[in-house]
Amino acid sequence: MFGGETVGGEERGDGMQANGAEGDSFALSRLELSLGSPAAELALDEALLVEAEEAPASREALRIWSFASSVVVIGRGSKRDVEVDREYCDREGIPVLRRCSGGAAIVGGPGCLMYSLVLDLRRRADLRRVDAAHAWVMSRLLKAVSCQVSGVRWQGTCDLTLAGRKFSGNSLRIARDHLLYHGTILHAADLGRLQRCLRTPPRQPDYRGGRDHLDFVTNVELDPARLTEDLAEGFNAIAPPREWPRELTERLLAERYNDPAWHGRH
């Protein structure tokens, strides 16, 4: 699960008290696309943000996707050897890659539904405040998951939990005029692998209470295809589909995501 830009310990209950999921008049494009390569998946997320920054017209989008195989993804400022058991990952052939947003290390792979939002801050000026951005996205994410899973809560800065155990973590990056907000929902993830890949995180929300990964993280039982539809409805992703930024993704792969120096810079 992605960790947030900041870590907090407060409990948000149902997460609907600020900027609730109703009344959004702007439609997003819907993109259901997985590229297969873990590095390419991360490059595409950043490419969607960069493309939106460079385009004269709004390019808001919701992308829903998944990693084809196990991968560790660390935050933009993460210290790789502090957060990841690299000896285990190297032995098992699990790549350790760096994303463009903040937060702590996660393990992605089969059983993890990923989503990525690009939002236009010229349309949604209030989302320039990080707390407002978290509230806007998390309220909608919680509502979509709750269509299948009862008792879900928003805790910490940007976690979804069930019975006090985390199954969704999220992260963001704010550019000049756009916001990238992305995360994961664990529904059939290999939690034992997560326990082996990741060390104890250097920053933890208060509600974690010092628990190790296996005691803190859980899967939730849901149908990912149905969740995809509920997410599209919740984020108003009803605009006609458009081409994804192939050339920009390839450029970011060459300049950054295929470069070991980027992934190992901390």
N, C-alpha and C positions, 0 to 999 in steps of 0.2 A: 504494500500500500504506500502511496505517496504520503510523505509528511508535509505539513504546511510550511509556509514561509516563516510563521512564528508558532510557538507552542504555548497553549494555555490550558488551564485546568478546570475552567468553569464548565458546568453542565448546561446544555442548551435545550434540554427537553425535546419537544417535537420540532424545534428549529424554525418555526413559522412566525416568530414574533417580529421579524424585520424583513421588508421587501419580499413578502410572500409570493407564492407561485401564481397568483392571479393577475390578470390585467396587463399582460405584456403584448404590445401591439406590433413588435418587429419580428419578422419571420427569418429564421436561419436556414441555410442550405444544409441538407442532410447528406453525410458521406459515410457509407459503410465500406471501409477499405482497409485491408491488412496487406502489407507488402511482402511478408515472409521473413525478411532479414531484420533482426532486432535493431541494428544501426539505422536501417532505412526507416523503420517505424518512428524512431526518435527524430530523425532528420525531417520527416514529413510533418510532425507536430510543429517544429520550429518554422518550417517552410510556410505553413498555413498562417502563422503569425507574421512573418516577414512579408509575405504576399499581401496580407491585409494592410500592412503599414505602407506599402508601395502603391497600392491601387487607388485610383481617384474615387471610386464608388465603394460603398460598404461591402465587405466580404465576410460577414459573420457566418459561422459554420459550426455544426456539431458533427464530429467524427466519432464513430463507434467501431472498435477494432479489438484485436487480441494478438498477443505474441504466440508464435507457432511452437516455440520451445522455451525452456527455462533460461532466464537471463536475470542478472542483478543490475538494477538501474540506480545509480547514486545521484544525489542532488548536485546542482551546479557548483555549490561551495563545499560539498562533502569531502572529508578526508578518507580516501579509499581504504587505507589499511586500518583505520580506526573503526569503521562501520562494517567491514566485510572480511570474512574468513577467506582470503585469497588462495591459501594453500588448498582448501577443500574445493573451491570453484575451479582452480586450475586442474586439479586431479579429475574432476568430473566433466571438464570441458564446458563449463558455464561461463559465458562472457560477462565481464563487469564493465558497464558502459555508463557514461555521464549524460544526463539530460540538461536542457537549457533552463529549467526552473529550479526553485529551491527545494528545501526539505531533505529528509533523510533517505537512506537506501531502502529499496523495495526488492522483492523477488516477483517477477512476472512470469507468465507462461500459461499453459492450458489450465482452464478453470478460473481464469481471471478475466473478467470483462473490462475492457479499457474504454474510456471516453475522453474526448478532447473538445473543448469549447474555445472558439475565438470570438470575442465580443468587441464591439465598436464603442470606445469610450467617448466619442463625439456624440453618439446617440444616448449613451448611458453614463452621463458625467458623474453621477453619484458613485459609480463603481470604481472610480479612481481611488476611493478610500478602501484599504485592504479589508477592513471589517465589513463594509457594505458588500464588497465582492464575495467574500465568504458567505454572507447571509443570503445573497441573491442565488448563488449556485446551490448551496447546501440545502436550502429549503426545498428547491425543486428536485434535487437528487433524493432527499429523504422521502418526498411524496411519491416519486416514481417507484422506489424500492418498496415502500409501504403498501403498494397495490398487491404485492404478493407475500410480504413478510410483516407480521404484526409485532409490535413492541420495539421497533427500531428507534434509536435515539441518536441525536447529534451531540457529541461530546468533544471536549477539547476545542481546538481551533477549527478543525475541518475533518473530523472522524465521524463515521457512522458505526454504531455499536448495536449488538444484540446481547441482552443479559450481561452488559458490562464488558463484552469482548468485541474487539475491533474487527470489522470486515471490509471497511472502505477507508482509504486515506487519500488525500488530495493535495495538490500543489498549484502554485500560480506563478506567472511572470507578467509583469506590467511593462509594456513598451510605451512609446510616446502617445499613441492614440488607440491602442488595442490591448486587450487582455487575453492571455492564454491561461486557461484553467483546465487541469486534467487530473485524472485519478483512476482508480480501479475499484471493482466490486468482486470480492472473492466468493465464488459459489461452488467450486470443486477444485480448489488449489491444493497442491502438495505441501501441507503445512510442515511436515517433517523436513522437507528440503529447505523451506524458509528458515527453520530453526538452525540448520547446518550452515547455510550461506551467510547469515547475518550475525554480527556480534551484538552485544547489548548497545542500543543506541545512546549516543552522548547526551541527547535531549529527550525528555519524556514528559508527556502530559501527566498532571497530578493523578488523574483517575486510573492510570496504569498500575500505580501502587507497587512498583518494583517487580512486577510479574515478568517471567521469561516469555519468549515468543509463543510457545505452545500453550501457555496459560492465558495469554493476552489476546491472541488472534484466533479467529474462527471463520468457517465458511457459513453462508446462509443458503438455505434450500430455495432455489427459484429457477424459473425458466429464462435463460438469457435472451431468447428470441422475444419473449413477451416483454422483458425489461427494456429491450431495445426500442420497442414501440412506445412504452410508457415514458422513456427518456425523450424520445422525439416529440411526444405530445407535451411533456412538461416544459421543454425548452423551446417549443413552438418551431421545431425544425421541419417546416412544411414548404419552404421555397424550392423551386426547381433545382435539381442537382446540377453541378457544374464540374468542369474539368479540375482535377487536382494539379498542383504545381510541380510537374515532373522535373523540368529543368532546374528549378530552384532546389528541389529535394536532392537531385544529383550533385548540384554544386555544394550544398551543405555537407553531403556525404564526403565529397572529395576534400573539402576544406577543414572539416571538423570530425564528423562521426566515424570516418574510416581512419582517423589519425590517432594512433596510440597515445600521442602526447596530450591530446585533449582529454582523454579518459583518465590519464594518470597524472594530471597536472597538480593535484593535491594528494 
